[in-house]
Amino acid sequence: MLSGHVSAAEAGARAYANAPVGMNVLQTLYFQSETGSGSLRLRSRAGVLRYYHYFELLGQGALIGGFLPYAGVNLSAPALGIHKRAIGISDPTLVIGMDFFGAPALTRKQFKNYKQDTILGGSLQITAPLGRYDSRSSLNVGGNRWIFKPELAISQAVGNWTVETFGHYHFFTSNKAYLSNLTREQQGRWGMDTHISYTIMPGMWLSADYLRKWGGETRINGIPQRNKVRDTSIGFTANMAFSPAYSLQLTYRNDITTRSVNESRSFILKGQYLW
């Protein structure tokens, strides 16, 4: 199935950094990607609203929040006379996260003296099938299925450098209304992200990003589609804080090796407000 699902679910560099208890984070994102091979092209764009709240759980920092995308996706194959478009609210996602070690729950006053060493953390993302979905079309902004993504992470700070590795797994439920009366299933998909970032000055840092994913073959009415993923992407993230409350972040991703049908390139522009 072709879909306009947004990569807003990626944790990204410094996702597991500690934050003071009671802090709220509001983010607005613009996401754009282009996927394709040969004359077949899929272009996705989305605006995403994300919110997180930090709190204390078992003496460590934790968060709860979620995000809601509004997406548009265009499929074109001029040689075949194919031009399709889908637009609307995509599937919302709930996020629950916690740092298990190295990120004690601190007040804003206490947090001023906090210095990161080693952080172990984890999260669970739950995506609900509430986005716009047309069972008559293979092109949609909603997936008509639940997605569960557990993730474990380790983050190590050494001076101005921070090295992070995230391991995660996507579990997909079945879409039983694929092209009206077909059942589309997808095997679980594994992933690993690594980020190496350097702080230039407080609030300003750069990250080199490496991402791998594998698995996720689909079946339609039990017939394997032979589309197992084994992709590797690289990219970068640049973050600039204009004040303690406002920051802007740019992320770029590009496939360097892929066994998928399509290669992709994407970028995300993110504005953030803290209070």
C-alpha positions as MATLAB code, in Angstrom:
seq = 'MLSGHVSAAEAGARAYANAPVGMNVLQTLYFQSETGSGSLRLRSRAGVLRYYHYFELLGQGALIGGFLPYAGVNLSAPALGIHKRAIGISDPTLVIGMDFFGAPALTRKQFKNYKQDTILGGSLQITAPLGRYDSRSSLNVGGNRWIFKPELAISQAVGNWTVETFGHYHFFTSNKAYLSNLTREQQGRWGMDTHISYTIMPGMWLSADYLRKWGGETRINGIPQRNKVRDTSIGFTANMAFSPAYSLQLTYRNDITTRSVNESRSFILKGQYLW';
ca = [
       0.000    0.000    0.000;
       1.227    3.477   -0.814;
       0.650    5.873    2.030;
       1.244    9.435    3.068;
       2.338    8.440    6.553;
       4.707   10.943    8.071;
       8.115   10.201    9.572;
       7.252   12.355   12.563;
       7.482    9.182   14.614;
      11.278    9.202   14.403;
      12.766   10.039   17.810;
      15.669   12.029   16.382;
      18.883   13.296   17.933;
      18.825   14.141   21.669;
      15.318   12.754   22.073;
      16.205   11.160   25.425;
      17.954   14.171   26.981;
      16.761   15.022   30.475;
      14.339   17.907   31.086;
      12.911   19.533   34.228;
       9.705   18.160   35.745;
       6.649   20.179   34.773;
       8.065   21.446   31.472;
       5.781   21.496   28.416;
       6.966   21.266   24.809;
       4.951   22.375   21.788;
       6.387   21.627   18.349;
       5.191   22.431   14.849;
       6.803   20.500   12.000;
       6.811   20.694    8.245;
       7.723   17.368    6.643;
       8.481   16.725    2.974;
       9.724   13.588    1.239;
      10.137   12.223   -2.252;
      10.159    8.500   -2.887;
      10.475    6.685   -6.180;
      12.330    4.655   -8.741;
      12.300    5.159  -12.498;
       9.204    7.067  -13.623;
       7.125    6.329  -10.494;
       7.254    9.114   -7.898;
       5.548    9.565   -4.552;
       5.711   13.000   -2.927;
       4.530   13.542    0.629;
       4.057   16.759    2.577;
       2.668   17.266    6.031;
       2.195   19.718    8.830;
       2.491   18.115   12.269;
       1.524   19.365   15.719;
       3.370   17.675   18.630;
       3.039   18.192   22.387;
       4.922   16.655   25.341;
       4.682   17.085   29.120;
       7.533   16.028   31.437;
       6.856   14.539   34.869;
       8.440   12.359   37.553;
       8.125    8.580   37.496;
      10.002    6.404   40.018;
      12.459    9.226   40.625;
      13.414    9.605   36.945;
      12.275   11.924   34.193;
       9.340   10.792   32.042;
       7.083   12.279   29.393;
       3.678   11.818   27.830;
       2.326   13.426   24.691;
       1.568   12.801   21.064;
       1.317   14.233   17.592;
      -1.260   14.796   14.876;
      -0.269   15.143   11.189;
      -2.212   16.746    8.368;
      -0.768   15.237    5.211;
      -0.950   15.322    1.463;
       0.512   12.709   -0.878;
       0.851   12.677   -4.674;
       1.583    9.659   -6.861;
       2.670   10.209  -10.448;
       3.769    7.989  -13.320;
       3.425   10.150  -16.442;
       4.406    7.357  -18.821;
       1.463    5.308  -17.554;
      -0.919    8.235  -17.288;
      -1.172    7.869  -13.509;
      -1.772   10.939  -11.325;
      -3.299   10.380   -7.887;
      -3.626   12.527   -4.789;
      -4.804   12.058   -1.206;
      -5.037   14.707    1.505;
      -6.386   14.931    5.034;
      -5.688   14.214    8.688;
      -3.274   11.301    9.103;
      -3.187    8.828   12.002;
      -2.512   10.378   15.447;
       0.151    8.919   17.742;
       0.374    8.700   21.546;
       3.885    8.743   23.061;
       4.926    7.563   26.539;
       8.609    7.725   27.458;
      10.892    7.353   30.468;
      14.586    7.545   31.268;
      15.451    4.539   33.455;
      18.897    5.701   34.527;
      20.954    8.879   34.454;
      18.112   11.401   34.157;
      16.806   12.119   37.680;
      13.567   14.041   38.068;
      14.598   17.634   38.843;
      12.878   20.949   39.381;
      13.753   23.825   37.068;
      16.038   25.282   39.750;
      17.822   21.949   40.318;
      18.133   21.339   36.576;
      20.466   24.337   36.144;
      23.265   22.278   37.768;
      22.536   19.008   35.914;
      25.238   17.556   33.653;
      24.479   14.514   31.500;
      26.653   11.410   31.702;
      25.012    8.114   30.636;
      21.255    7.904   30.087;
      19.257    4.708   29.516;
      15.702    5.241   28.370;
      12.764    3.866   26.469;
       9.444    4.793   24.945;
       6.276    3.390   23.431;
       4.452    4.970   20.495;
       0.887    3.913   19.700;
      -0.560    5.008   16.368;
      -4.359    4.787   16.074;
      -6.240    4.209   12.774;
      -8.187    7.479   12.938;
      -6.792    9.257    9.881;
      -8.533    9.664    6.561;
      -8.725    6.362    4.707;
     -10.439    5.367    1.446;
     -10.702    1.580    1.143;
     -11.140    1.896   -2.625;
      -7.705    3.435   -3.121;
      -4.136    2.221   -2.588;
      -3.062    5.832   -1.892;
      -4.012    7.145    1.543;
      -2.862    9.433    4.340;
      -4.255    7.015    6.955;
      -3.237    3.388    7.375;
      -6.447    1.820    8.758;
      -4.412   -0.206   11.268;
      -2.779    0.112   14.666;
       0.996    0.505   14.946;
       2.969   -0.137   18.148;
       6.576    1.006   18.363;
       8.582    0.143   21.521;
      12.067    1.663   21.665;
      15.140    1.406   23.909;
      17.896    4.013   23.916;
      21.321    4.784   25.338;
      22.843    8.266   25.298;
      26.411    9.077   26.371;
      27.740   12.603   26.787;
      31.514   13.283   26.706;
      32.341   16.959   26.899;
      30.566   18.714   24.031;
      29.891   15.406   22.242;
      26.802   13.202   22.650;
      26.560    9.695   21.153;
      23.148    7.997   21.030;
      21.808    4.688   19.781;
      18.105    3.764   19.620;
      16.757    0.277   18.881;
      13.082   -0.101   18.003;
      10.476   -2.446   16.567;
       7.270   -1.693   14.645;
       4.348   -4.060   15.179;
       1.476   -3.676   12.690;
      -2.067   -4.969   12.967;
      -3.920   -6.064    9.823;
      -5.760   -3.762    7.446;
      -8.885   -5.742    6.590;
     -10.285   -3.143    4.187;
      -7.420   -2.898    1.712;
      -8.804   -2.169   -1.767;
     -12.304   -2.727   -0.358;
     -12.282   -6.435    0.505;
      -8.651   -7.569    0.770;
      -6.578   -8.131    3.916;
      -3.151   -6.559    4.059;
      -0.749   -7.803    6.730;
       2.776   -6.662    7.498;
       5.483   -8.425    9.429;
       7.289   -6.562   12.189;
      10.019   -4.131   11.166;
      13.224   -3.596   13.149;
      15.208   -0.393   13.228;
      18.354    1.163   14.688;
      19.255    4.855   14.773;
      22.630    6.337   15.742;
      23.297   10.039   16.277;
      26.618   11.740   16.988;
      26.129   15.384   17.941;
      28.376   18.260   18.945;
      27.344   21.296   20.990;
      28.830   24.458   19.465;
      27.331   26.699   22.140;
      24.356   26.405   24.520;
      21.260   25.740   22.422;
      23.225   25.277   19.190;
      24.308   21.808   18.086;
      24.843   19.679   14.971;
      24.258   15.939   14.574;
      25.342   13.313   12.036;
      22.584   10.694   11.747;
      22.668    7.030   10.650;
      19.481    4.957   10.392;
      18.824    1.318    9.467;
      15.585   -0.627    9.142;
      14.885   -4.195    8.081;
      11.981   -6.636    7.847;
       8.387   -5.552    7.334;
       7.398   -7.752    4.375;
       3.703   -7.469    3.506;
       1.107  -10.064    2.560;
      -2.150   -9.478    0.712;
      -4.719  -12.185    1.385;
      -1.819  -14.339    2.602;
       0.299  -13.892   -0.549;
       3.845  -12.574    0.181;
       4.689   -9.386   -1.731;
       8.468   -9.919   -1.544;
       9.018   -6.340   -0.419;
      11.085   -6.912    2.711;
      12.887   -3.756    3.761;
      16.651   -3.495    4.257;
      17.416    0.208    4.066;
      20.239    2.428    5.269;
      19.940    6.215    5.457;
      22.259    9.000    6.508;
      21.571   12.635    7.231;
      22.120   15.525    9.573;
      20.274   17.617   12.143;
      20.994   21.257   12.996;
      19.458   22.907   16.064;
      19.484   26.606   16.989;
      17.883   28.106   20.108;
      16.958   31.799   19.824;
      15.986   32.051   23.498;
      15.390   29.639   26.416;
      11.857   29.140   25.061;
      12.200   29.164   21.264;
      14.297   27.014   18.918;
      14.401   25.920   15.290;
      15.633   22.579   13.945;
      16.324   21.224   10.443;
      16.687   17.500    9.671;
      17.626   15.910    6.340;
      17.595   12.201    5.406;
      18.783   10.364    2.288;
      18.860    6.630    1.467;
      22.333    5.343    0.605;
      21.449    1.643    0.215;
      18.016    0.069   -0.102;
      16.342   -3.239   -0.924;
      12.950   -1.566   -0.944;
      11.155   -0.842   -4.190;
      11.788    2.881   -3.727;
      14.532    5.186   -2.513;
      13.626    8.303   -0.567;
      14.854   11.721    0.501;
      13.188   13.833    3.148;
      13.571   16.852    5.376;
      11.814   18.152    8.464;
      11.702   21.772    9.649;
      10.707   21.984   13.311;
       9.862   24.976   15.481;
       9.740   24.442   19.250;
       8.323   26.405   22.187;
       9.028   25.500   25.845;
       7.250   26.679   28.978;
];
